[in-house]
Amino acid sequence: MQRTLISPLTLVAALVSVGNGAFAHDDAMLDKLAGPNGGQMRMAGAYHFELVVARDSKQARDHPVSVYLTDHDGKKVAAAGASGTATILAEKAKISVPLVPAGDNRLTGVGKYASDPQMKVVVSITFADRRTEQARFTPLTHAIADGHNAHKP
């Protein structure tokens, strides 16, 4: 029986590549990246969710809420058969926005909210296979920090 030894250099290279993958997709790292649709991105299990909300409405009124689904490589994940909810906490109000597929990799809905800089949003998506993933966002804190501007009412 012959033994094969792994060289220390090969072992270090393998560990470094695994380590980079583990740290590349945390929320802090995603906050440094521009979402392809101008929103804030978050990890959600095997997926990335990108949340896009109205950014400059001082009064609560009907605004769109969109969530884009991708895998960790940035490839679109079909929204067909999925459903979800965006729970928005803004200006001392809590609203729940049902999300439905809107083609390709997007779910969308409409809710009455103001663009509160302290807004927090919890997005829960149930996929066609009944698996549910959830992510938490601070979309306007993120927008102020990086200057993004999307979904103007």
Contact map, one row per residue, 1 for C-alpha under 8 A:
111000000000000000000000000000000000000000000000000000000000000000000000000000000000000000000000000000000000000000000000000000000000000000000000000000000
111100000000000000000000000000000000000000000000000000000000000000000000000000000000000000000000000000000000000000000000000000000000000000000000000000000
111110000000000000000000000000000000000000000000000000000000000000000000000000000000000000000000000000000000000000000000000000000000000000000000000000000
011111000000000000000000000000000000000000000000000000000000000000000000000000000000000000000000000000000000000000000000000000000000000000000000000000000
001111100000000000000000000000000000000000000000000000000000000000000000000000000000000000000000000000000000000000000000000000000000000000000000000000000
000111110110000000000000000000000000000000000000000000000000000000000000000000000000000000000000000000000000000000000000000000000000000000000000000000000
000011111110000000000000000000000000000000000000000000000000000000000000000000000000000000000000000000000000000000000000000000000000000000000000000000000
000001111111000000000000000000000000000000000000000000000000000000000000000000000000000000000000000000000000000000000000000000000000000000000000000000000
000000111111100000000000000000000000000000000000000000000000000000000000000000000000000000000000000000000000000000000000000000000000000000000000000000000
000001111111110000000000000000000000000000000000000000000000000000000000000000000000000000000000000000000000000000000000000000000000000000000000000000000
000001111111111000000000000000000000000000000000000000000000000000000000000000000000000000000000000000000000000000000000000000000000000000000000000000000
000000011111111100000000000000000000000000000000000000000000000000000000000000000000000000000000000000000000000000000000000000000000000000000000000000000
000000001111111110000000000000000000000000000000000000000000000000000000000000000000000000000000000000000000000000000000000000000000000000000000000000000
000000000111111111000000000000000000000000000000000000000000000000000000000000000000000000000000000000000000000000000000000000000000000000000000000000000
000000000011111111100000000000000000000000000000000000000000000000000000000000000000000000000000000000000000000000000000000000000000000000000000000000000
000000000001111111110000000000000000000000000000000000000000000000000000000000000000000000000000000000000000000000000000000000000000000000000000000000000
000000000000111111111000000000000000000000000000000000000000000000000000000000000000000000000000000000000000000000000000000000000000000000000000000000000
000000000000011111111100000000000000000000000000000000000000000000000000000000000000000000000000000000000000000000000000000000000000000000000000000000000
000000000000001111111110000000000000000000000000000000000000000000000000000000000000000000000000000000000000000000000000000000000000000000000000000000000
000000000000000111111111000000000000000000000000000000000000000000000000000000000000000000000000000000000000000000000000000000000000000000000000000000000
000000000000000011111111100000000000000000000000000000000000000000000000000000000000000000000000000000000000000000000000000000000000000000000000000000000
000000000000000001111111110000000000000000000000000000000000000000000000000000000000000000000000000000000000000000000000000000000000000000000000000000000
000000000000000000111111110010000000000000000000000000000000000000000000000000000000000000000000000000000000000000000000000000000000000000000000000000000
000000000000000000011111110010000000000000000000000000000000000000000000000000000000000000000000000000000000000000000000000000000000000000000000000000000
000000000000000000001111111011000000000000100000000000000000000000000001000000000000000000000000000000000000000000000000000000000000000000000000000000000
000000000000000000000111111111000000000001100000000000000000000000000000000000000000000000000000000000000000000000000000000000000000000000000000000000000
000000000000000000000000111111100000000011100000000000000000000000000000000000000000000000000000000000000000000000000000000000000000000000000000000000000
000000000000000000000000011111110000000000000000000000000000000000000000000000000000000000000000000000000000000000000000000000000000000000000000000000000
000000000000000000000011111111111000000000000000000000000000000000000000000000000000000000000000000000000000000000000000000000000000000000000000000000000
000000000000000000000000111111111100000111000000000000000000000000000000000000000000000000000000000000000000000000000000000000000000000000000000000000000
000000000000000000000000001111111100000110000000000000000000000000000000000000000000000000000000000000000000000000000000000000000000000000000100000000000
000000000000000000000000000111111100000000000000000000000000000000000000000000000000000000000000000000000000000000000000000000000000000000000000000000000
000000000000000000000000000011111110000000000000000000000000000000000000000000000000000000000000000000000000000000000000000000000000000000000000000000000
000000000000000000000000000001111111011100000000000000000000000000000000000000000000000000000000000000000000000000000000000000000000000000000000000100000
000000000000000000000000000000001111111110000000010000000000000000000000000000000000000000000000000000000000000000000000000000000000000000000000000000000
000000000000000000000000000000000111111000000000000000000000000000000000000000000000000000000000000000000000000000000000000000000000000000000000000000000
000000000000000000000000000000000011111000000000010100000000000000000000000000000000000000000000000000000000000000000000000000000000000000000000000001000
000000000000000000000000000000000111111100000000000100000000000000000000000000000000000000000000000000000000000000000000000000000000000000000000000111000
000000000000000000000000000000000111111110000000011110000000000000000000000000000000000000000000000000000000000000000000000000000000000000100010000101000
000000000000000000000000000001100110011111000000011100000000000000000000000000000000000000000000000000000000000000000000000000000000000011100110000000000
000000000000000000000000001001100010001111100001111000000000000000000000000000000000000000000000000000000000000000000000000000000000000000000000000000000
000000000000000000000000011001000000000111110001110000000000000000000000000000000000000000000000000000000000000000000000000000000000001110000000000000000
000000000000000000000000111000000000000011111111100000000000000000000000000000000000000000000000000000000000000000000000000000000000001000000000000000000
000000000000000000000000000000000000000001111111100000000000000000000000000000000000000000000000000000000000000000000000000000000000111000000000000000000
000000000000000000000000000000000000000000111111000000000000000000000000000000000000000000000000000000000000000000000000000000000000110000000000000000000
000000000000000000000000000000000000000000111111000000000000000000000011000000000000000000000000000000000000000000000000000000000000000000000000000000000
000000000000000000000000000000000000000000111111100000000000000000001111000000000000000000000000000000000000000000000000000000000000000000000000000000000
000000000000000000000000000000000000000011111111110000000000000000001111010000000000000000000000000000000000000000000000000000000000000000000000000000000
000000000000000000000000000000000000000011110011111000000000000000111100000000000000000000000000000000000000000000000000000000000000001000000000000000000
000000000000000000000000000000000010101111000001111100000000000001111000000000000000000000000000000000000000000000000000000000000000000000000000000000000
000000000000000000000000000000000000001110000000111110000000000011110000000000000000000000000000000000000000000000000000000000000000000010100000000000000
000000000000000000000000000000000000111100000000011111000000000011100000000000000000000000000000000000000000000000000000000000000000000000100000000001100
000000000000000000000000000000000000001000000000001111100000001111000000000000000000000000000000000000000000000000000000000000000000000000100000000001100
000000000000000000000000000000000000000000000000000111111000001110000000000000000000000000000000000000000000000001100000000000000000000000000000000001111
000000000000000000000000000000000000000000000000000011111000000000000000000000000000000000000000000000000000000000100000000000000000000000010010000011110
000000000000000000000000000000000000000000000000000001111100000000000000000000000000000000000000000000000000000000100000000000000000000000000000000000011
000000000000000000000000000000000000000000000000000001111111000000000000000000000000000000000000000000000000000001100000000000000000000000000000000000001
000000000000000000000000000000000000000000000000000000011111000000000000000000000000000000000000000000000000000001110000000000000000000000000000000000000
000000000000000000000000000000000000000000000000000000001111100000000000000000000000000000000000000000000000000011100000000000000000000000000000000000000
000000000000000000000000000000000000000000000000000000001111110000000000000000000000000000000000000000000000000111100000000000000000000000000000000000000
000000000000000000000000000000000000000000000000000000000011111000000000000000000000000000000000000000000000001111000000000000000000000000000000000000000
000000000000000000000000000000000000000000000000000000000001111100000000000000000000000000000000000000000000011110000000000000000000000000000000000000000
000000000000000000000000000000000000000000000000000011000000111110000000000000000000000000000000000000000000011110000000000000000000000000000000000000001
000000000000000000000000000000000000000000000000000011000000011111000000000000000000000000000000000000000001111000000000000000000000000000000000000000100
000000000000000000000000000000000000000000000000001111000000001111100000000000000000010000000000100000000001111000000000000000000000000000000000000000000
000000000000000000000000000000000000000000000000011110000000000111110000000000000000000000000000001000000111100000000000000000000000000000000000000000000
000000000000000000000000000000000000000000000000111100000000000011111000000000000000000000000000000000000111000000000000000000000000000000000000000000000
000000000000000000000000000000000000000000000000111000000000000001111100000000000000000000000000000000001110000000000000000000000000000000000000000000000
000000000000000000000000000000000000000000000011110000000000000000111110000111100000000000000000000000001100000000000000000000000000000000000000000000000
000000000000000000000000000000000000000000000011100000000000000000011111111110000000000000000000000000001000000000000000000000000000000000000000000000000
000000000000000000000000000000000000000000000111000000000000000000001111111110000000000000000000000000000000000000000000000000000000000000000000000000000
000000000000000000000000100000000000000000000111000000000000000000000111111000000000000000000000000000000000000000000000000000000000000000000000000000000
000000000000000000000000000000000000000000000000000000000000000000000111111000000000000000000000000000000000000000000000000000000000000000000000000000000
000000000000000000000000000000000000000000000001000000000000000000000111111100000000000000000000000000000000000000000000000000000000000000000000000000000
000000000000000000000000000000000000000000000000000000000000000000000111111110000000000000000000000000000000000000000000000000000000000000000000000000000
000000000000000000000000000000000000000000000000000000000000000000001110011111000000000000000000000000011000000000000000000000000000000000000000000000000
000000000000000000000000000000000000000000000000000000000000000000001110001111100000000000000000000000011000000000000000000000000000000000000000000000000
000000000000000000000000000000000000000000000000000000000000000000001000000111110000000000000000000000111100000000000000000000000000000000000000000000000
000000000000000000000000000000000000000000000000000000000000000000001000000011111110000000000000000011111110000000000000000000100000000000000000000000000
000000000000000000000000000000000000000000000000000000000000000000000000000001111100000000000000000010111000000000000000000000010000000000000000000000000
000000000000000000000000000000000000000000000000000000000000000000000000000000111110000000000000000010000000000000000000000000110000000000000000000000000
000000000000000000000000000000000000000000000000000000000000000000000000000000111111000000000000000110000000000000000000000011110000000000000000000000000
000000000000000000000000000000000000000000000000000000000000000000000000000000101111100000000000011110000010000000000000000011100000000000000000000000000
000000000000000000000000000000000000000000000000000000000000000000000000000000000111110000000000011100000010000000000000001111000000000000000000000000000
000000000000000000000000000000000000000000000000000000000000000000000000000000000011111000000001111000000000000000000000001110000000000000000000000000000
000000000000000000000000000000000000000000000000000000000000000010000000000000000001111100000001111000000000000000000000111100000000000000000000000000000
000000000000000000000000000000000000000000000000000000000000000000000000000000000000111110000111100000000000000000000000111000000000000000000000000000000
000000000000000000000000000000000000000000000000000000000000000000000000000000000000011111001111100000000000000010000011110000000000000000000000000000000
000000000000000000000000000000000000000000000000000000000000000000000000000000000000001111111110000000000000000000000011100000000000000000000000000000000
000000000000000000000000000000000000000000000000000000000000000000000000000000000000000111111100000000000000000011110111000000000000000000000000000000000
000000000000000000000000000000000000000000000000000000000000000000000000000000000000000011111000000000000000000001010110000000000000000000000000000000000
000000000000000000000000000000000000000000000000000000000000000000000000000000000000000011111100000000000000000000000000000000000000000000000000000000000
000000000000000000000000000000000000000000000000000000000000000000000000000000000000000111111110000000000000000000000000000000000000000000000000000000000
000000000000000000000000000000000000000000000000000000000000000000000000000000000000001111011111000000000000000000000000000000000000000000000000000000000
000000000000000000000000000000000000000000000000000000000000000000000000000000000000001110001111100000000000001110000000000000000000000000000000000000000
000000000000000000000000000000000000000000000000000000000000000000000000000000000000111100000111110000000000001000000000000000000000000000000000000000000
000000000000000000000000000000000000000000000000000000000000000010000000000000000000111100000011111000000000111000000000000000000000000000000000000000000
000000000000000000000000000000000000000000000000000000000000000000000000000000000011110000000001111100000001110000000000000000000000000000000000000000000
000000000000000000000000000000000000000000000000000000000000000001000000000000000011110000000000111110000011100000000000000000000000000000000000000000000
000000000000000000000000000000000000000000000000000000000000000000000000000000000111000000000000011111000011100000000000000000000000000000000000000000000
000000000000000000000000000000000000000000000000000000000000000000000000000000111110000000000000001111101111000000000000000000000000000000000000000000000
000000000000000000000000000000000000000000000000000000000000000000000000000000100000000000000000000111111111000000000000000000000000000000000000000000000
000000000000000000000000000000000000000000000000000000000000000000000000000001110000000000000000000011111110000000000000000000000000000000000000000000000
000000000000000000000000000000000000000000000000000000000000000000000000000111110000000000000000000001111100000000000000000000000000000000000000000000000
000000000000000000000000000000000000000000000000000000000000000000011100000111110000000000000000000011111110000000000000000000000000000000000000000000000
000000000000000000000000000000000000000000000000000000000000000001111000000001100000000000000000000011111111000000000000000000000000000000000000000000000
000000000000000000000000000000000000000000000000000000000000000001110000000000100011000000000000001111101111100000000000000000000000000000000000000000000
000000000000000000000000000000000000000000000000000000000000000111100000000000000000000000000000011111000111110000000000000000000000000000000000000000000
000000000000000000000000000000000000000000000000000000000000000111000000000000000000000000000000111100000011111000000000000000000000000000000000000000000
000000000000000000000000000000000000000000000000000000000000011110000000000000000000000000000000110000000001111100000000000000000000000000000000000000000
000000000000000000000000000000000000000000000000000000000000111110000000000000000000000000000011100000000000111110000000000000000000000000000000000000000
000000000000000000000000000000000000000000000000000000000001111000000000000000000000000000000010000000000000011111000000000000000000000000000000000000000
000000000000000000000000000000000000000000000000000000000011111000000000000000000000000101000010000000000000001111100000000000000000000000000000000000000
000000000000000000000000000000000000000000000000000001001111100000000000000000000000000001100000000000000000000111110000000000000000000000000000000000000
000000000000000000000000000000000000000000000000000001111111000000000000000000000000000001000000000000000000000011111010000000000000000000010000000000000
000000000000000000000000000000000000000000000000000000000100000000000000000000000000000001100000000000000000000001111110000000000000000000010000000000000
000000000000000000000000000000000000000000000000000000000000000000000000000000000000000000000000000000000000000000111110000000000000000000011000000000000
000000000000000000000000000000000000000000000000000000000000000000000000000000000000000001100000000000000000000000011111000000000000000001011000000000000
000000000000000000000000000000000000000000000000000000000000000000000000000000000000000111100000000000000000000000111111100000000000000001111000000000000
000000000000000000000000000000000000000000000000000000000000000000000000000000000000000111000000000000000000000000000111110000000000000111100000000000000
000000000000000000000000000000000000000000000000000000000000000000000000000000000000011110000000000000000000000000000011111000000000000111100000000000000
000000000000000000000000000000000000000000000000000000000000000000000000000000000000011100000000000000000000000000000001111100000000011110000000000000000
000000000000000000000000000000000000000000000000000000000000000000000000000000000001111000000000000000000000000000000000111110000000011110000000000000000
000000000000000000000000000000000000000000000000000000000000000000000000000000000001110000000000000000000000000000000000011111000001111000000000000000000
000000000000000000000000000000000000000000000000000000000000000000000000000000000111100000000000000000000000000000000000001111100001110000000000000000000
000000000000000000000000000000000000000000000000000000000000000000000000000000000111000000000000000000000000000000000000000111111111100000000000000000000
000000000000000000000000000000000000000000000000000000000000000000000000000000101110000000000000000000000000000000000000000011111111000000000000000000000
000000000000000000000000000000000000000000000000000000000000000000000000000000011100000000000000000000000000000000000000000001111110000000000000000000000
000000000000000000000000000000000000000000000000000000000000000000000000000000000000000000000000000000000000000000000000000001111110000000000000000000000
000000000000000000000000000000000000000000000000000000000000000000000000000000000000000000000000000000000000000000000000000001111111000000000000000000000
000000000000000000000000000000000000000000000000000000000000000000000000000000000000000000000000000000000000000000000000000001111111100000000000000000000
000000000000000000000000000000000000000000000000000000000000000000000000000000000000000000000000000000000000000000000000000111100111110000000000000000000
000000000000000000000000000000000000000000011000000000000000000000000000000000000000000000000000000000000000000000000000000111000011111000000000000000000
000000000000000000000000000000000000000000011000000000000000000000000000000000000000000000000000000000000000000000000000011110000001111100000000000000000
000000000000000000000000000000000000000001110000100000000000000000000000000000000000000000000000000000000000000000000000011100000000111110000000000000000
000000000000000000000000000000000000000001000000000000000000000000000000000000000000000000000000000000000000000000000001111000000000011111000000000000000
000000000000000000000000000000000000000101000000001000000000000000000000000000000000000000000000000000000000000000000001111000000000001111100000000000000
000000000000000000000000000000000000000100000000000000000000000000000000000000000000000000000000000000000000000000000111100000000000000111111100000000000
000000000000000000000000000000000000001100000000001110000000000000000000000000000000000000000000000000000000000000000011100000000000000011111110000000000
000000000000000000000000000000000000000000000000000000100000000000000000000000000000000000000000000000000000000000111110000000000000000001111111000000000
000000000000000000000000000000000000000000000000000000000000000000000000000000000000000000000000000000000000000000001110000000000000000001111111100000000
000000000000000000000000000000100000000100000000000000000000000000000000000000000000000000000000000000000000000000000000000000000000000001111111110000000
000000000000000000000000000000000000001100000000000000100000000000000000000000000000000000000000000000000000000000000000000000000000000000111111111110000
000000000000000000000000000000000000000000000000000000000000000000000000000000000000000000000000000000000000000000000000000000000000000000011111111100000
000000000000000000000000000000000000000000000000000000000000000000000000000000000000000000000000000000000000000000000000000000000000000000001111111000000
000000000000000000000000000000000000000000000000000000000000000000000000000000000000000000000000000000000000000000000000000000000000000000000111111100000
000000000000000000000000000000000000000000000000000000000000000000000000000000000000000000000000000000000000000000000000000000000000000000000011111110000
000000000000000000000000000000000100011000000000000000000000000000000000000000000000000000000000000000000000000000000000000000000000000000000011011111000
000000000000000000000000000000000000010000000000000000100000000000000000000000000000000000000000000000000000000000000000000000000000000000000010001111110
000000000000000000000000000000000000111000000000000111100000000000000000000000000000000000000000000000000000000000000000000000000000000000000000000111110
000000000000000000000000000000000000000000000000000111100000000100000000000000000000000000000000000000000000000000000000000000000000000000000000000011111
000000000000000000000000000000000000000000000000000001110000000000000000000000000000000000000000000000000000000000000000000000000000000000000000000011111
000000000000000000000000000000000000000000000000000001011000001000000000000000000000000000000000000000000000000000000000000000000000000000000000000000111
